[in-house]
Amino acid sequence: MALRWYSVVVETTQPRHLADWWARALDWETVYEADDEVVIVPRWARELSEQLPFHRVPPGLVFVLVEHEKTTKNRLHLDLAPHTSDDRDAEIARLESLGATRVDVGQSRDVSWTVLADPEGNEFCVLSSREF
């Protein structure tokens, strides 16, 4: 039996709002939307799902409604990598223009990533460029 990493679930008090923010941040698209759940996937994933085996289709992000606000640091976060090192600062600026904020989670000053938070305070990192 094979399992496929299907999605990452993000709890939120505003599923549509946060899913829309992440869709703009990642240039993904919404594939399912209800009052209590919104799913986004890479734009190219829909094509792949018709051409590739189930286990080769990339995971999506699912935003589900909860009643409580986020209160502590994430124990799991996303790492995002730009295509080139020249893109890194531009991507950080673009994410900040969408509403991301810089966050200090105790990282040292001389690291190769920047910690940001989405509009609901969920931390994620923008890394240096990566080949893979």
Backbone bond lengths (Angstrom), bond angles and torsions (degrees), N, CA, C in turn:
res aa  C-N    CA-C-N  psi(-1)  N-CA   C-N-CA  omega(-1)  CA-C   N-CA-C  phi
1 M - - - 1.447 - - 1.524 108.25 -
2 A 1.328 116.58 140.76 1.461 121.20 177.99 1.520 109.56 -120.07
3 L 1.307 115.22 138.66 1.454 120.76 174.88 1.514 108.82 -104.68
4 R 1.296 115.87 150.79 1.454 122.19 177.05 1.511 108.34 -119.61
5 W 1.324 116.55 134.50 1.457 120.46 172.12 1.522 105.54 -67.66
6 Y 1.312 116.15 108.68 1.462 121.85 -171.29 1.516 113.19 -91.80
7 S 1.337 117.28 -42.60 1.459 118.94 -178.16 1.517 111.06 -164.17
8 V 1.312 114.04 165.25 1.459 122.67 168.31 1.523 105.08 -111.14
9 V 1.314 116.75 129.84 1.459 121.38 -178.63 1.524 109.14 -99.74
10 V 1.316 115.65 129.86 1.456 122.47 178.73 1.524 107.66 -115.57
11 E 1.318 116.52 119.77 1.461 120.50 175.94 1.521 108.80 -79.42
12 T 1.324 116.01 140.25 1.451 120.55 -175.71 1.530 110.57 -156.50
13 T 1.311 116.33 152.37 1.461 120.30 174.72 1.530 110.96 -85.22
14 Q 1.341 116.85 -9.33 1.467 121.62 -179.58 1.533 110.17 -139.97
15 P 1.331 118.69 77.38 1.464 120.89 -174.85 1.530 114.73 -55.07
16 R 1.319 117.57 -46.01 1.474 118.92 -178.09 1.526 111.69 -64.50
17 H 1.309 116.19 -43.52 1.468 120.64 -178.72 1.528 111.30 -63.21
18 L 1.326 117.35 -48.66 1.452 119.89 -176.85 1.533 111.49 -71.16
19 A 1.327 117.44 -38.07 1.470 120.00 176.60 1.524 110.50 -62.27
20 D 1.321 116.91 -40.69 1.459 120.67 178.09 1.533 110.35 -62.88
21 W 1.329 116.55 -41.59 1.469 119.98 179.16 1.522 110.35 -60.89
22 W 1.334 116.93 -48.98 1.461 120.31 -179.44 1.526 111.97 -66.78
23 A 1.314 118.12 -35.35 1.471 120.51 176.66 1.525 110.34 -61.68
24 R 1.327 116.94 -41.88 1.470 119.74 176.78 1.525 111.08 -68.80
25 A 1.320 117.17 -40.16 1.460 120.69 -178.80 1.530 111.58 -63.50
26 L 1.326 116.74 -39.69 1.465 121.08 -176.04 1.525 114.08 -100.05
27 D 1.322 117.38 -5.83 1.461 123.28 -172.64 1.532 110.63 58.34
28 W 1.337 115.54 46.50 1.455 122.94 176.57 1.518 108.67 -102.70
29 E 1.336 116.40 178.17 1.456 120.46 179.84 1.528 111.37 -127.78
30 T 1.309 114.48 151.76 1.463 121.51 177.10 1.522 108.82 -79.39
31 V 1.338 116.59 129.76 1.467 120.75 178.62 1.523 112.40 -115.78
32 Y 1.320 116.60 -11.99 1.463 120.86 176.53 1.518 107.70 -153.01
33 E 1.338 115.43 139.12 1.462 119.05 -179.89 1.524 110.30 -147.76
34 A 1.321 115.35 126.24 1.462 123.36 173.56 1.517 106.73 -139.96
35 D 1.325 117.68 173.84 1.461 120.47 -179.50 1.521 112.73 -61.27
36 D 1.328 116.68 -32.50 1.467 120.20 -174.76 1.530 114.61 -109.85
37 E 1.335 117.39 4.37 1.470 119.89 -177.66 1.526 110.58 -161.45
38 V 1.336 115.60 135.77 1.460 121.82 175.68 1.528 107.24 -136.02
39 V 1.337 116.30 135.40 1.465 122.00 -178.90 1.520 109.33 -117.97
40 I 1.339 115.69 131.62 1.458 120.71 174.17 1.524 108.96 -123.21
41 V 1.337 115.57 149.31 1.465 122.06 179.77 1.529 108.58 -140.93
42 P 1.333 116.82 162.57 1.462 118.67 173.49 1.529 109.98 -57.67
43 R 1.325 117.29 145.85 1.474 120.62 -178.06 1.524 112.13 -57.02
44 W 1.313 117.53 -36.28 1.455 121.89 -177.39 1.523 112.77 -81.15
45 A 1.313 119.45 -8.32 1.459 121.93 -175.88 1.527 112.48 -68.43
46 R 1.307 117.20 -33.01 1.468 119.34 -178.94 1.528 110.38 -62.49
47 E 1.329 117.26 -43.28 1.462 120.97 176.58 1.522 110.82 -61.78
48 L 1.338 116.04 -45.21 1.460 120.08 -178.55 1.516 112.13 -61.55
49 S 1.330 116.75 -35.96 1.465 119.40 -177.24 1.524 111.33 -63.44
50 E 1.322 117.49 -21.79 1.462 121.28 178.04 1.523 112.24 -89.44
51 Q 1.356 116.91 -17.66 1.456 120.41 -173.97 1.522 114.56 -110.49
52 L 1.310 117.89 -25.91 1.458 121.57 -173.70 1.514 111.86 -109.44
53 P 1.332 116.40 159.38 1.467 119.42 174.04 1.527 110.30 -63.08
54 F 1.300 116.11 155.79 1.467 124.42 -177.53 1.527 112.61 -47.30
55 H 1.344 118.13 -43.60 1.462 121.71 -174.53 1.523 113.37 -75.43
56 R 1.328 119.56 -5.71 1.460 121.85 -178.83 1.533 113.00 -102.96
57 V 1.317 118.35 -3.85 1.465 122.22 -179.66 1.527 108.52 -82.63
58 P 1.329 117.99 133.42 1.474 120.30 -175.75 1.526 112.76 -68.53
59 P 1.344 116.16 156.11 1.462 120.24 178.81 1.520 111.74 -73.59
60 G 1.325 115.30 161.88 1.455 122.14 175.44 1.514 110.30 -115.57
61 L 1.319 115.65 -175.24 1.453 122.88 174.58 1.524 107.70 -115.66
62 V 1.328 115.69 132.94 1.457 121.75 179.50 1.520 107.76 -117.57
63 F 1.316 116.62 126.82 1.465 122.76 -179.37 1.517 107.50 -108.28
64 V 1.339 115.92 117.61 1.463 120.86 -176.15 1.528 110.36 -116.73
65 L 1.303 114.54 145.68 1.455 122.13 -177.58 1.523 111.60 -74.02
66 V 1.335 115.35 130.83 1.463 122.46 169.86 1.529 107.24 -131.91
67 E 1.320 116.20 161.08 1.467 121.04 -178.04 1.526 112.95 -87.84
68 H 1.320 117.88 -20.36 1.463 121.13 -173.94 1.530 112.05 -100.36
69 E 1.319 115.58 149.96 1.469 122.23 175.40 1.523 109.27 -79.23
70 K 1.324 116.74 159.60 1.467 122.31 173.44 1.530 108.08 -67.60
71 T 1.339 116.69 137.00 1.464 118.81 -176.13 1.524 114.31 -123.41
72 T 1.324 119.32 -20.29 1.461 120.80 -177.77 1.520 110.61 -134.34
73 K 1.316 115.19 174.32 1.454 122.21 177.58 1.524 109.80 -62.35
74 N 1.338 115.89 142.35 1.461 120.60 175.33 1.521 111.09 -59.95
75 R 1.307 116.62 146.47 1.467 121.01 171.28 1.515 110.06 -98.49
76 L 1.300 117.26 -8.39 1.453 124.11 176.58 1.517 106.07 -139.81
77 H 1.327 117.01 138.00 1.459 118.75 177.73 1.522 110.00 -145.08
78 L 1.319 115.90 165.77 1.461 121.84 177.44 1.522 109.51 -92.69
79 D 1.326 116.13 142.18 1.455 122.83 170.50 1.515 107.42 -108.70
80 L 1.315 116.69 125.23 1.460 122.23 178.78 1.521 108.38 -112.24
81 A 1.333 116.66 136.90 1.460 120.94 -179.27 1.523 109.81 -121.92
82 P 1.331 117.12 132.44 1.458 119.83 175.46 1.523 110.51 -76.87
83 H 1.325 115.55 163.28 1.459 120.72 -179.01 1.533 111.35 -66.21
84 T 1.315 116.59 -44.88 1.467 120.52 179.54 1.517 109.23 -130.84
85 S 1.316 116.14 163.08 1.469 119.76 179.27 1.526 111.12 -64.34
86 D 1.343 117.42 -28.43 1.466 120.17 177.60 1.523 111.78 -67.17
87 D 1.326 116.69 -26.56 1.464 121.42 -178.67 1.529 112.45 -77.34
88 R 1.305 118.01 -21.50 1.464 121.82 -171.13 1.532 112.87 -57.49
89 D 1.321 117.49 -55.83 1.470 120.38 -178.78 1.521 111.60 -62.66
90 A 1.342 116.38 -38.10 1.461 120.08 178.58 1.521 110.94 -65.37
91 E 1.318 117.22 -39.92 1.470 120.61 178.84 1.520 111.28 -67.51
92 I 1.317 117.26 -40.53 1.472 119.75 177.12 1.524 109.72 -61.75
93 A 1.323 116.96 -44.40 1.471 120.51 178.76 1.534 110.59 -62.52
94 R 1.336 117.25 -40.72 1.470 120.66 179.44 1.529 110.46 -64.16
95 L 1.329 116.85 -44.51 1.462 120.36 179.06 1.526 111.17 -63.27
96 E 1.321 117.02 -39.79 1.465 120.29 176.77 1.528 110.68 -65.01
97 S 1.333 117.67 -36.76 1.468 119.70 178.18 1.522 111.67 -67.00
98 L 1.355 117.07 -24.47 1.463 121.63 175.97 1.527 112.24 -81.74
99 G 1.341 116.88 -12.69 1.464 119.85 178.57 1.515 115.11 122.32
100 A 1.338 118.51 2.44 1.468 120.43 175.83 1.524 108.67 -70.31
101 T 1.323 116.13 152.79 1.457 121.38 176.55 1.515 109.29 -127.78
102 R 1.324 115.71 150.82 1.469 120.38 176.10 1.524 108.64 -75.30
103 V 1.330 115.79 142.82 1.449 121.36 -175.29 1.525 109.44 -131.93
104 D 1.327 115.36 139.32 1.454 121.43 173.28 1.521 107.98 -102.24
105 V 1.341 115.76 111.55 1.459 120.77 177.82 1.527 110.38 -109.93
106 G 1.326 115.10 18.01 1.450 120.28 -179.82 1.516 114.21 98.86
107 Q 1.324 117.02 7.49 1.453 119.88 179.55 1.539 109.96 -68.29
108 S 1.322 115.91 149.41 1.467 118.60 177.14 1.524 109.52 -74.32
109 R 1.307 116.47 165.48 1.466 120.52 -176.81 1.521 113.01 -72.75
110 D 1.323 118.49 -25.15 1.458 120.91 -174.59 1.525 112.58 -103.62
111 V 1.327 116.47 52.83 1.457 121.93 176.93 1.528 108.83 -106.66
112 S 1.333 115.98 161.93 1.466 120.69 -176.98 1.523 112.58 -95.05
113 W 1.324 117.38 18.93 1.458 121.01 178.58 1.523 109.39 -136.78
114 T 1.325 114.16 162.70 1.458 121.39 176.36 1.515 107.68 -121.80
115 V 1.324 116.64 130.76 1.461 121.04 178.65 1.523 108.10 -91.48
116 L 1.331 114.98 127.20 1.462 122.35 177.25 1.526 108.07 -124.68
117 A 1.318 115.48 167.47 1.467 121.30 173.93 1.518 108.44 -130.27
118 D 1.331 115.62 143.44 1.463 120.69 175.76 1.528 108.62 -74.58
119 P 1.331 118.79 178.76 1.474 120.55 -176.85 1.531 115.14 -59.12
120 E 1.333 119.32 -19.40 1.466 121.03 177.33 1.520 112.48 -101.13
121 G 1.337 117.33 7.09 1.449 121.02 175.08 1.518 115.93 91.15
122 N 1.334 118.54 8.13 1.464 121.59 177.60 1.522 109.57 -75.68
123 E 1.332 116.36 120.24 1.446 120.74 -176.79 1.524 112.05 -74.65
124 F 1.333 115.48 146.58 1.458 123.18 171.42 1.517 107.30 -151.72
125 C 1.324 116.42 162.48 1.462 120.31 -177.07 1.519 110.95 -117.73
126 V 1.321 115.83 143.28 1.457 121.95 168.24 1.523 105.32 -105.82
127 L 1.331 115.54 115.53 1.447 122.55 -175.43 1.527 111.00 -87.42
128 S 1.317 115.48 177.10 1.456 120.08 166.68 1.531 106.50 -71.83
129 S 1.329 117.86 167.08 1.468 119.81 -177.67 1.530 109.75 -62.73
130 R 1.313 115.67 151.17 1.467 122.07 -177.74 1.513 109.68 -133.35
131 E 1.329 115.73 143.32 1.470 120.56 175.97 1.525 111.32 -72.95
132 F 1.321 117.08 -36.92 1.464 120.68 -177.44 1.500 109.95 -137.78
